[in-house]
């Protein structure tokens, strides 16, 4: 198919093939002629020529305007919705408008949750944590030296010749002029967030509480001795809390210290190193005292039984106090009460055995005395009839009883030698007999002592006329007692 070109200047020419038309003719045919001969015609022609461009530009401007409107609306919506702020759990919020707190006086605080308000920077909801822990672990604590990482290692590495370095080693001055170290753990509660925000910035609160605790520790330590500060359980921490709370109340920040503890309270490390040995000895003393108390309780129970030992001890102490004061009447009265208490049925142990032996000795002594009385009553008629003959007979009986003893030796000396001193040796048989009798007697005494069967005998020293003079010690170590 061939292409044809028509000549606009010659309509009658008809279609002519393009390849047969010269290039200059094609250019003249495609060029446009602008006629500016008339003013109205040129304006119309220019408007007609610019209408497509104006329309395209107008459409673009209208689209851009719509997009700008949507962007502005989105920004306005975003700005307005940014005023919705959330107060998280464990915190409390306060509304501020241009930096000033707004709200009904006494009801400015906002609970946790989502709250609408003016967006920033016009308004803001400032949140504050209601409860937070604070630690003071370095302000009054010594620095560890020689690579020590624990307190025990630092104590072992401590040296009495090394002094504390101000600025490096923290310490407290106590009431008795000694130094002490401690660490504090506290927890504060924001009671009045409005007062807090009027006084402090929220990020400053932990630091302010820590400084208040440090000042409270300094003030409290000055009122306790070193031993009280390290040994008392609650009083030092109570004093620290009160002094620190006073500081917080003075600045009216609305903060309340919920709890203050001092888990570590120690003496200087060098002193603590020596103090450990003291503590060890103290524990040994406690153990010895407890052992002595148990032994005393066991001894008392064995002495008089568990029921009566306590009351008897009190009576004996009262008796000894009366003797010390020289009040013989009171001593006799207490001694009578002691005797009545020993006679009670609930007395046991060694006291009951002694009482039983005493009663047995009394019965035996009465029987012996009754026998002697009957013998003397039998001799009374003979004595009345011939006293000299009875005395001679009794003398001969005594000589016969002595002479009949196997250990007795008789030496006959002529009268002329009465003034001469003689050294006479005993018979070997008699000496052997005496030695055997002495051993048998000592063995019998030892067996009787082991069985506690020795009789209780009053002698002249233990019998006091018209006065109290007997001490009741078991071993008769003080005062007058049983030496039998």
Residue pairs with C-beta under 8 A, 6 or more apart in sequence:
2 17
2 18
2 19
3 17
3 18
3 19
4 15
4 16
4 17
4 18
5 15
5 16
5 17
5 18
5 21
5 26
5 29
6 13
6 14
6 15
6 16
7 13
7 16
7 25
7 29
8 29
18 26
34 42
34 45
35 41
35 42
35 45
36 42
79 119
80 119
81 119
82 119
82 120
83 116
83 117
83 118
83 119
83 123
84 114
84 115
84 116
84 117
85 93
85 114
85 115
85 117
85 124
85 125
86 113
86 114
86 115
87 93
87 110
87 111
87 112
87 113
87 115
87 125
87 127
88 112
88 127
89 112
90 112
90 129
90 130
90 131
91 112
91 127
91 128
91 129
91 130
92 109
92 110
92 111
92 112
92 127
92 128
92 130
92 190
92 193
93 109
93 110
93 115
93 125
93 126
93 127
93 128
93 193
94 101
94 103
94 108
94 109
94 110
94 125
94 126
94 128
94 193
94 194
94 197
95 101
95 102
95 103
95 108
95 110
95 115
95 117
95 123
95 124
95 125
96 102
96 123
96 124
96 125
96 126
96 197
97 118
97 122
97 123
98 122
98 123
101 108
101 194
101 197
101 198
102 108
102 123
108 193
108 194
109 193
109 194
110 125
115 125
117 123
117 124
117 125
126 197
126 202
127 202
128 190
128 193
128 196
128 197
128 202
128 205
129 190
130 189
130 190
131 187
131 188
131 189
131 190
131 258
132 187
132 188
132 205
132 206
133 185
133 186
133 187
134 185
134 186
134 187
134 188
134 206
134 209
134 210
134 213
135 183
135 184
135 185
135 186
135 210
136 183
136 184
136 185
136 186
136 210
136 213
136 214
136 217
137 183
137 184
138 170
139 170
139 214
139 217
140 170
140 171
140 172
140 180
140 181
140 182
140 183
140 214
140 217
141 170
141 181
141 182
141 183
141 264
142 154
142 164
142 169
142 170
142 171
142 181
142 268
142 269
143 165
143 168
143 169
144 153
144 154
144 157
145 154
145 157
145 162
146 157
148 154
148 156
148 157
151 264
151 266
154 269
155 269
155 272
155 273
155 276
156 273
158 268
158 269
158 270
158 272
158 273
159 270
160 270
160 274
162 270
164 171
164 179
164 268
170 181
171 179
171 180
171 181
171 268
172 179
172 180
172 181
172 182
172 217
172 218
172 221
172 229
173 179
173 218
173 221
173 222
174 180
174 221
174 222
174 224
174 225
174 226
174 229
175 221
175 222
175 223
175 224
175 225
175 228
176 225
176 226
178 225
178 226
178 267
179 226
179 267
179 268
180 221
180 226
180 229
180 230
180 265
180 266
180 267
180 268
181 264
181 265
181 266
181 267
181 268
182 217
182 221
182 229
182 262
182 264
182 265
182 266
183 262
183 263
183 264
184 213
184 217
184 240
184 260
184 261
184 262
185 260
185 261
185 262
185 263
186 209
186 213
186 241
186 244
186 257
186 258
186 259
186 260
186 261
187 257
187 258
187 259
188 205
188 209
188 255
188 256
188 257
188 258
189 255
189 256
189 257
189 258
190 196
190 205
190 254
190 255
190 256
191 254
191 255
191 256
192 254
193 254
194 254
195 252
195 253
195 254
196 202
196 205
196 253
196 254
196 255
199 251
199 252
199 253
199 254
200 208
200 253
205 253
205 255
208 248
208 251
208 253
208 255
209 244
209 248
209 255
209 257
211 247
212 244
212 245
212 247
212 248
213 240
213 244
213 260
215 243
215 244
215 247
216 239
216 240
216 241
216 242
216 243
216 244
216 245
216 246
216 247
217 240
217 243
217 244
219 239
219 243
220 236
220 239
220 240
220 242
220 243
221 229
221 236
223 239
224 232
224 235
224 236
224 239
226 267
228 235
228 236
229 236
229 265
230 265
230 266
230 267
236 262
236 265
237 260
237 261
237 262
240 260
240 262
241 257
241 259
241 260
244 257
244 260
245 256
245 257
248 255
248 256
248 257
266 272
267 275
300 309
300 310
300 313
301 309
301 349
302 349
302 350
303 309
303 349
303 350
303 351
303 474
304 312
304 342
304 347
304 348
304 349
304 350
304 351
304 352
305 346
305 347
305 348
305 349
305 351
305 352
306 348
307 346
307 347
307 348
308 341
308 344
308 346
308 347
308 348
308 351
309 349
311 341
312 338
312 341
312 342
312 347
312 351
315 334
315 337
315 338
315 341
316 338
316 472
318 334
319 331
319 334
319 335
319 338
319 468
319 472
320 471
322 328
322 330
322 331
322 334
322 468
323 331
323 468
323 471
323 479
328 467
328 468
331 468
332 468
335 468
335 470
338 472
341 347
342 351
342 355
343 355
347 355
350 452
350 474
353 452
354 456
357 452
357 453
357 455
357 456
358 456
360 455
361 455
361 456
361 457
364 455
379 390
382 389
382 390
383 390
402 408
403 410
406 430
406 433
407 430
407 433
407 434
407 437
409 426
409 427
409 430
411 424
413 422
426 434
445 454
448 454
454 484
455 484
456 482
456 484
457 482
457 484
459 483
459 484
461 480
461 483
462 469
462 470
462 480
462 481
462 482
464 470
464 480
469 479
469 480
470 479
470 480
470 481
471 478
471 479
471 480
471 481
472 481
473 479
473 481
475 481
476 482
476 483
